[in-house]
């Protein structure tokens, strides 16, 4: 739905002017959420 600004410009013209594809949010995969639920078992590489 948010591949480009056309949908946003049609529904919310005031916001559509500021849309950039790199700003689109993507859902976090369930497998990743389950992997970091404990927090202690997940380590961010480089930290």
PQR file of N, CA, C, O and H, with PARSE charges and radii, in Angstrom:
ATOM      1  N   UNK A   1       0.818  -1.191   0.000 -0.4000 1.5000
ATOM      2  CA  UNK A   1       0.000   0.000   0.000 -0.0000 2.0000
ATOM      3  C   UNK A   1       0.865   1.259   0.000  0.5500 1.7000
ATOM      4  O   UNK A   1       0.470   2.274  -0.573 -0.5500 1.4000
ATOM      5  N   UNK A   2       2.019   1.210   0.622 -0.4000 1.5000
ATOM      6  CA  UNK A   2       2.854   2.407   0.696 -0.0000 2.0000
ATOM      7  C   UNK A   2       4.123   2.263  -0.157  0.5500 1.7000
ATOM      8  O   UNK A   2       5.215   2.624   0.281 -0.5500 1.4000
ATOM      9  H   UNK A   2       2.340   0.385   1.087  0.4000 1.0000
ATOM     10  N   UNK A   3       3.969   1.736  -1.371 -0.4000 1.5000
ATOM     11  CA  UNK A   3       5.111   1.650  -2.271 -0.0000 2.0000
ATOM     12  C   UNK A   3       5.505   3.022  -2.797  0.5500 1.7000
ATOM     13  O   UNK A   3       6.676   3.292  -3.065 -0.5500 1.4000
ATOM     14  H   UNK A   3       3.081   1.443  -1.727  0.4000 1.0000
ATOM     15  N   UNK A   4       4.503   3.880  -2.939 -0.4000 1.5000
ATOM     16  CA  UNK A   4       4.754   5.248  -3.378 -0.0000 2.0000
ATOM     17  C   UNK A   4       3.748   6.165  -2.704  0.5500 1.7000
ATOM     18  O   UNK A   4       2.942   5.712  -1.891 -0.5500 1.4000
ATOM     19  H   UNK A   4       3.552   3.661  -2.721  0.4000 1.0000
ATOM     20  N   UNK A   5       3.788   7.413  -3.026 -0.4000 1.5000
ATOM     21  CA  UNK A   5       2.958   8.401  -2.332 -0.0000 2.0000
ATOM     22  C   UNK A   5       1.551   8.516  -2.896  0.5500 1.7000
ATOM     23  O   UNK A   5       0.745   9.269  -2.349 -0.5500 1.4000
ATOM     24  H   UNK A   5       4.442   7.781  -3.686  0.4000 1.0000
ATOM     25  N   UNK A   6       1.223   7.808  -3.956 -0.4000 1.5000
ATOM     26  CA  UNK A   6      -0.084   7.992  -4.604 -0.0000 2.0000
ATOM     27  C   UNK A   6      -1.247   7.680  -3.662  0.5500 1.7000
ATOM     28  O   UNK A   6      -2.201   8.456  -3.607 -0.5500 1.4000
ATOM     29  H   UNK A   6       1.877   7.195  -4.400  0.4000 1.0000
ATOM     30  N   UNK A   7      -1.200   6.580  -2.926 -0.4000 1.5000
ATOM     31  CA  UNK A   7      -2.280   6.247  -2.000 -0.0000 2.0000
ATOM     32  C   UNK A   7      -2.399   7.307  -0.906  0.5500 1.7000
ATOM     33  O   UNK A   7      -3.499   7.747  -0.573 -0.5500 1.4000
ATOM     34  H   UNK A   7      -0.424   5.950  -2.971  0.4000 1.0000
ATOM     35  N   UNK A   8      -1.277   7.702  -0.363 -0.4000 1.5000
ATOM     36  CA  UNK A   8      -1.300   8.681   0.712 -0.0000 2.0000
ATOM     37  C   UNK A   8      -1.775  10.048   0.223  0.5500 1.7000
ATOM     38  O   UNK A   8      -2.475  10.754   0.947 -0.5500 1.4000
ATOM     39  H   UNK A   8      -0.384   7.344  -0.634  0.4000 1.0000
ATOM     40  N   UNK A   9      -1.408  10.417  -0.977 -0.4000 1.5000
ATOM     41  CA  UNK A   9      -1.865  11.702  -1.531 -0.0000 2.0000
ATOM     42  C   UNK A   9      -3.365  11.700  -1.771  0.5500 1.7000
ATOM     43  O   UNK A   9      -4.016  12.736  -1.634 -0.5500 1.4000
ATOM     44  H   UNK A   9      -0.839   9.843  -1.566  0.4000 1.0000
ATOM     45  N   UNK A  10      -3.930  10.529  -2.133 -0.4000 1.5000
ATOM     46  CA  UNK A  10      -5.375  10.439  -2.357 -0.0000 2.0000
ATOM     47  C   UNK A  10      -6.142  10.516  -1.040  0.5500 1.7000
ATOM     48  O   UNK A  10      -7.184  11.165  -0.962 -0.5500 1.4000
ATOM     49  H   UNK A  10      -3.401   9.688  -2.244  0.4000 1.0000
ATOM     50  N   UNK A  11      -5.631   9.860  -0.017 -0.4000 1.5000
ATOM     51  CA  UNK A  11      -6.364   9.786   1.242 -0.0000 2.0000
ATOM     52  C   UNK A  11      -6.028  10.919   2.204  0.5500 1.7000
ATOM     53  O   UNK A  11      -6.904  11.402   2.921 -0.5500 1.4000
ATOM     54  H   UNK A  11      -4.784   9.332  -0.080  0.4000 1.0000
ATOM     55  N   UNK A  12      -4.773  11.345   2.226 -0.4000 1.5000
ATOM     56  CA  UNK A  12      -4.315  12.416   3.129 -0.0000 2.0000
ATOM     57  C   UNK A  12      -3.344  13.320   2.371  0.5500 1.7000
ATOM     58  O   UNK A  12      -2.130  13.192   2.524 -0.5500 1.4000
ATOM     59  H   UNK A  12      -4.061  10.952   1.643  0.4000 1.0000
ATOM     60  N   UNK A  13      -3.871  14.228   1.559 -0.4000 1.5000
ATOM     61  CA  UNK A  13      -2.998  15.056   0.726 -0.0000 2.0000
ATOM     62  C   UNK A  13      -1.991  15.882   1.520  0.5500 1.7000
ATOM     63  O   UNK A  13      -0.884  16.137   1.046 -0.5500 1.4000
ATOM     64  H   UNK A  13      -4.858  14.332   1.435  0.4000 1.0000
ATOM     65  N   UNK A  14      -2.369  16.299   2.723 -0.4000 1.5000
ATOM     66  CA  UNK A  14      -1.444  17.106   3.507 -0.0000 2.0000
ATOM     67  C   UNK A  14      -0.231  16.304   3.965  0.5500 1.7000
ATOM     68  O   UNK A  14       0.846  16.873   4.146 -0.5500 1.4000
ATOM     69  H   UNK A  14      -3.268  16.092   3.109  0.4000 1.0000
ATOM     70  N   UNK A  15      -0.382  14.996   4.157 -0.4000 1.5000
ATOM     71  CA  UNK A  15       0.740  14.154   4.557 -0.0000 2.0000
ATOM     72  C   UNK A  15       1.484  13.571   3.356  0.5500 1.7000
ATOM     73  O   UNK A  15       2.682  13.301   3.440 -0.5500 1.4000
ATOM     74  H   UNK A  15      -1.257  14.534   4.010  0.4000 1.0000
ATOM     75  N   UNK A  16       0.784  13.376   2.248 -0.4000 1.5000
ATOM     76  CA  UNK A  16       1.374  12.765   1.070 -0.0000 2.0000
ATOM     77  C   UNK A  16       2.572  13.505   0.526  0.5500 1.7000
ATOM     78  O   UNK A  16       3.457  12.894  -0.073 -0.5500 1.4000
ATOM     79  H   UNK A  16      -0.189  13.595   2.180  0.4000 1.0000
ATOM     80  N   UNK A  17       2.617  14.797   0.720 -0.4000 1.5000
ATOM     81  CA  UNK A  17       3.737  15.576   0.198 -0.0000 2.0000
ATOM     82  C   UNK A  17       5.043  15.262   0.913  0.5500 1.7000
ATOM     83  O   UNK A  17       6.120  15.520   0.376 -0.5500 1.4000
ATOM     84  H   UNK A  17       1.898  15.294   1.207  0.4000 1.0000
ATOM     85  N   UNK A  18       4.961  14.706   2.124 -0.4000 1.5000
ATOM     86  CA  UNK A  18       6.155  14.424   2.904 -0.0000 2.0000
ATOM     87  C   UNK A  18       6.589  12.955   2.837  0.5500 1.7000
ATOM     88  O   UNK A  18       7.612  12.589   3.416 -0.5500 1.4000
ATOM     89  H   UNK A  18       4.086  14.496   2.561  0.4000 1.0000
ATOM     90  N   UNK A  19       5.826  12.116   2.142 -0.4000 1.5000
ATOM     91  CA  UNK A  19       6.115  10.684   2.112 -0.0000 2.0000
ATOM     92  C   UNK A  19       7.373  10.384   1.317  0.5500 1.7000
ATOM     93  O   UNK A  19       7.578  10.920   0.228 -0.5500 1.4000
ATOM     94  H   UNK A  19       4.995  12.413   1.672  0.4000 1.0000
ATOM     95  N   UNK A  20       8.204   9.527   1.869 -0.4000 1.5000
ATOM     96  CA  UNK A  20       9.359   8.978   1.172 -0.0000 2.0000
ATOM     97  C   UNK A  20       9.349   7.481   1.430  0.5500 1.7000
ATOM     98  O   UNK A  20       9.112   7.061   2.563 -0.5500 1.4000
ATOM     99  H   UNK A  20       8.037   9.092   2.754  0.4000 1.0000
ATOM    100  N   UNK A  21       9.600   6.658   0.408 -0.4000 1.5000
ATOM    101  CA  UNK A  21       9.541   5.200   0.599 -0.0000 2.0000
ATOM    102  C   UNK A  21      10.449   4.686   1.710  0.5500 1.7000
ATOM    103  O   UNK A  21      10.126   3.688   2.354 -0.5500 1.4000
ATOM    104  H   UNK A  21       9.792   6.999  -0.512  0.4000 1.0000
ATOM    105  N   UNK A  22      11.558   5.337   1.940 -0.4000 1.5000
ATOM    106  CA  UNK A  22      12.466   4.865   2.986 -0.0000 2.0000
ATOM    107  C   UNK A  22      11.917   5.107   4.393  0.5500 1.7000
ATOM    108  O   UNK A  22      12.464   4.594   5.369 -0.5500 1.4000
ATOM    109  H   UNK A  22      11.821   6.148   1.417  0.4000 1.0000
ATOM    110  N   UNK A  23      10.833   5.892   4.501 -0.4000 1.5000
ATOM    111  CA  UNK A  23      10.216   6.138   5.800 -0.0000 2.0000
ATOM    112  C   UNK A  23       9.158   5.097   6.155  0.5500 1.7000
ATOM    113  O   UNK A  23       8.677   5.068   7.288 -0.5500 1.4000
ATOM    114  H   UNK A  23      10.388   6.309   3.708  0.4000 1.0000
ATOM    115  N   UNK A  24       8.792   4.246   5.204 -0.4000 1.5000
ATOM    116  CA  UNK A  24       7.743   3.259   5.448 -0.0000 2.0000
ATOM    117  C   UNK A  24       8.209   2.260   6.497  0.5500 1.7000
ATOM    118  O   UNK A  24       9.343   1.784   6.459 -0.5500 1.4000
ATOM    119  H   UNK A  24       9.183   4.270   4.283  0.4000 1.0000
ATOM    120  N   UNK A  25       7.326   1.951   7.425 -0.4000 1.5000
ATOM    121  CA  UNK A  25       7.631   0.990   8.473 -0.0000 2.0000
ATOM    122  C   UNK A  25       7.238  -0.404   8.023  0.5500 1.7000
ATOM    123  O   UNK A  25       6.247  -0.596   7.319 -0.5500 1.4000
ATOM    124  H   UNK A  25       6.404   2.337   7.455  0.4000 1.0000
ATOM    125  N   UNK A  26       8.021  -1.350   8.436 -0.4000 1.5000
ATOM    126  CA  UNK A  26       7.724  -2.739   8.117 -0.0000 2.0000
ATOM    127  C   UNK A  26       7.521  -3.501   9.412  0.5500 1.7000
ATOM    128  O   UNK A  26       8.156  -3.193  10.420 -0.5500 1.4000
ATOM    129  H   UNK A  26       8.826  -1.194   9.008  0.4000 1.0000
ATOM    130  N   UNK A  27       6.642  -4.491   9.395 -0.4000 1.5000
ATOM    131  CA  UNK A  27       6.392  -5.256  10.617 -0.0000 2.0000
ATOM    132  C   UNK A  27       7.608  -6.069  11.033  0.5500 1.7000
ATOM    133  O   UNK A  27       8.406  -6.485  10.193 -0.5500 1.4000
ATOM    134  H   UNK A  27       6.126  -4.741   8.576  0.4000 1.0000
ATOM    135  N   UNK A  28       7.739  -6.288  12.319 -0.4000 1.5000
ATOM    136  CA  UNK A  28       8.819  -7.126  12.845 -0.0000 2.0000
ATOM    137  C   UNK A  28       8.362  -8.575  12.747  0.5500 1.7000
ATOM    138  O   UNK A  28       7.283  -8.897  13.246 -0.5500 1.4000
ATOM    139  H   UNK A  28       7.090  -5.950  13.001  0.4000 1.0000
ATOM    140  N   UNK A  29       9.135  -9.462  12.126 -0.4000 1.5000
ATOM    141  CA  UNK A  29       8.730 -10.861  11.995 -0.0000 2.0000
ATOM    142  C   UNK A  29       8.533 -11.524  13.362  0.5500 1.7000
ATOM    143  O   UNK A  29       9.281 -11.260  14.303 -0.5500 1.4000
ATOM    144  H   UNK A  29      10.011  -9.200  11.721  0.4000 1.0000
ATOM    145  N   UNK A  30       7.529 -12.379  13.458 -0.4000 1.5000
ATOM    146  CA  UNK A  30       7.211 -13.051  14.707 -0.0000 2.0000
ATOM    147  C   UNK A  30       8.384 -13.882  15.201  0.5500 1.7000
ATOM    148  O   UNK A  30       8.618 -13.942  16.408 -0.5500 1.4000
ATOM    149  H   UNK A  30       6.921 -12.594  12.693  0.4000 1.0000
ATOM    150  N   UNK A  31       9.125 -14.522  14.313 -0.4000 1.5000
ATOM    151  CA  UNK A  31      10.281 -15.331  14.715 -0.0000 2.0000
ATOM    152  C   UNK A  31      11.324 -14.465  15.421  0.5500 1.7000
ATOM    153  O   UNK A  31      11.948 -14.911  16.384 -0.5500 1.4000
ATOM    154  H   UNK A  31       8.934 -14.473  13.332  0.4000 1.0000
ATOM    155  N   UNK A  32      11.515 -13.250  14.956 -0.4000 1.5000
ATOM    156  CA  UNK A  32      12.481 -12.351  15.585 -0.0000 2.0000
ATOM    157  C   UNK A  32      11.991 -11.922  16.961  0.5500 1.7000
ATOM    158  O   UNK A  32      12.773 -11.859  17.909 -0.5500 1.4000
ATOM    159  H   UNK A  32      11.008 -12.889  14.173  0.4000 1.0000
ATOM    160  N   UNK A  33      10.703 -11.627  17.073 -0.4000 1.5000
ATOM    161  CA  UNK A  33      10.139 -11.232  18.362 -0.0000 2.0000
ATOM    162  C   UNK A  33      10.305 -12.353  19.376  0.5500 1.7000
ATOM    163  O   UNK A  33      10.673 -12.107  20.525 -0.5500 1.4000
ATOM    164  H   UNK A  33      10.067 -11.679  16.302  0.4000 1.0000
ATOM    165  N   UNK A  34      10.035 -13.585  18.954 -0.4000 1.5000
ATOM    166  CA  UNK A  34      10.180 -14.722  19.856 -0.0000 2.0000
ATOM    167  C   UNK A  34      11.640 -14.924  20.252  0.5500 1.7000
ATOM    168  O   UNK A  34      11.918 -15.353  21.372 -0.5500 1.4000
ATOM    169  H   UNK A  34       9.736 -13.785  18.020  0.4000 1.0000
ATOM    170  N   UNK A  35      12.567 -14.625  19.362 -0.4000 1.5000
ATOM    171  CA  UNK A  35      13.984 -14.811  19.659 -0.0000 2.0000
ATOM    172  C   UNK A  35      14.486 -13.804  20.687  0.5500 1.7000
ATOM    173  O   UNK A  35      15.417 -14.103  21.434 -0.5500 1.4000
ATOM    174  H   UNK A  35      12.342 -14.277  18.452  0.4000 1.0000
ATOM    175  N   UNK A  36      13.886 -12.615  20.737 -0.4000 1.5000
ATOM    176  CA  UNK A  36      14.391 -11.592  21.654 -0.0000 2.0000
ATOM    177  C   UNK A  36      13.498 -11.390  22.876  0.5500 1.7000
ATOM    178  O   UNK A  36      13.736 -10.467  23.656 -0.5500 1.4000
ATOM    179  H   UNK A  36      13.130 -12.372  20.130  0.4000 1.0000
ATOM    180  N   UNK A  37      12.468 -12.235  23.066 -0.4000 1.5000
ATOM    181  CA  UNK A  37      11.589 -12.071  24.222 -0.0000 2.0000
ATOM    182  C   UNK A  37      12.366 -12.140  25.527  0.5500 1.7000
ATOM    183  O   UNK A  37      12.098 -11.375  26.453 -0.5500 1.4000
ATOM    184  H   UNK A  37      12.275 -12.985  22.432  0.4000 1.0000
ATOM    185  N   UNK A  38      13.315 -13.044  25.602 -0.4000 1.5000
ATOM    186  CA  UNK A  38      14.105 -13.186  26.818 -0.0000 2.0000
ATOM    187  C   UNK A  38      15.067 -12.016  26.976  0.5500 1.7000
ATOM    188  O   UNK A  38      15.333 -11.588  28.099 -0.5500 1.4000
ATOM    189  H   UNK A  38      13.532 -13.666  24.849  0.4000 1.0000
ATOM    190  N   UNK A  39      15.580 -11.504  25.896 -0.4000 1.5000
ATOM    191  CA  UNK A  39      16.507 -10.381  25.955 -0.0000 2.0000
ATOM    192  C   UNK A  39      17.932 -10.821  26.246  0.5500 1.7000
ATOM    193  O   UNK A  39      18.874 -10.317  25.634 -0.5500 1.4000
ATOM    194  H   UNK A  39      15.363 -11.852  24.984  0.4000 1.0000
ATOM    195  N   UNK A  40      18.095 -11.735  27.152 -0.4000 1.5000
ATOM    196  CA  UNK A  40      19.430 -12.211  27.501 -0.0000 2.0000
ATOM    197  C   UNK A  40      19.997 -13.116  26.411  0.5500 1.7000
ATOM    198  O   UNK A  40      21.215 -13.241  26.283 -0.5500 1.4000
ATOM    199  H   UNK A  40      17.330 -12.144  27.649  0.4000 1.0000
ATOM    200  N   UNK A  41      19.133 -13.742  25.631 -0.4000 1.5000
ATOM    201  CA  UNK A  41      19.612 -14.659  24.590 -0.0000 2.0000
ATOM    202  C   UNK A  41      19.918 -13.935  23.292  0.5500 1.7000
ATOM    203  O   UNK A  41      20.496 -14.533  22.384 -0.5500 1.4000
ATOM    204  H   UNK A  41      18.144 -13.641  25.735  0.4000 1.0000
ATOM    205  N   UNK A  42      19.554 -12.683  23.177 -0.4000 1.5000
ATOM    206  CA  UNK A  42      19.802 -11.939  21.952 -0.0000 2.0000
ATOM    207  C   UNK A  42      20.927 -10.953  22.164  0.5500 1.7000
ATOM    208  O   UNK A  42      20.943 -10.208  23.144 -0.5500 1.4000
ATOM    209  H   UNK A  42      19.085 -12.198  23.915  0.4000 1.0000
ATOM    210  N   UNK A  43      21.862 -10.955  21.244 -0.4000 1.5000
ATOM    211  CA  UNK A  43      22.961 -10.000  21.301 -0.0000 2.0000
ATOM    212  C   UNK A  43      23.038  -9.299  19.953  0.5500 1.7000
ATOM    213  O   UNK A  43      23.145  -9.948  18.912 -0.5500 1.4000
ATOM    214  H   UNK A  43      21.849 -11.560  20.448  0.4000 1.0000
ATOM    215  N   UNK A  44      22.985  -7.995  19.973 -0.4000 1.5000
ATOM    216  CA  UNK A  44      23.109  -7.214  18.765 -0.0000 2.0000
ATOM    217  C   UNK A  44      24.560  -7.269  18.304  0.5500 1.7000
ATOM    218  O   UNK A  44      25.450  -6.872  19.055 -0.5500 1.4000
ATOM    219  H   UNK A  44      22.898  -7.467  20.818  0.4000 1.0000
ATOM    220  N   UNK A  45      24.825  -7.752  17.086 -0.4000 1.5000
ATOM    221  CA  UNK A  45      26.207  -7.846  16.613 -0.0000 2.0000
ATOM    222  C   UNK A  45      26.915  -6.493  16.645  0.5500 1.7000
ATOM    223  O   UNK A  45      26.353  -5.480  16.228 -0.5500 1.4000
ATOM    224  H   UNK A  45      24.102  -8.075  16.475  0.4000 1.0000
ATOM    225  N   UNK A  46      28.128  -6.485  17.132 -0.4000 1.5000
ATOM    226  CA  UNK A  46      28.909  -5.268  17.185 -0.0000 2.0000
ATOM    227  C   UNK A  46      28.836  -4.535  18.521  0.5500 1.7000
ATOM    228  O   UNK A  46      29.525  -3.535  18.722 -0.5500 1.4000
ATOM    229  H   UNK A  46      28.584  -7.308  17.470  0.4000 1.0000
ATOM    230  N   UNK A  47      28.007  -5.027  19.427 -0.4000 1.5000
ATOM    231  CA  UNK A  47      27.886  -4.383  20.727 -0.0000 2.0000
ATOM    232  C   UNK A  47      28.384  -5.293  21.823  0.5500 1.7000
ATOM    233  O   UNK A  47      28.360  -4.918  22.995 -0.5500 1.4000
ATOM    234  H   UNK A  47      27.447  -5.839  19.264  0.4000 1.0000
TER
END
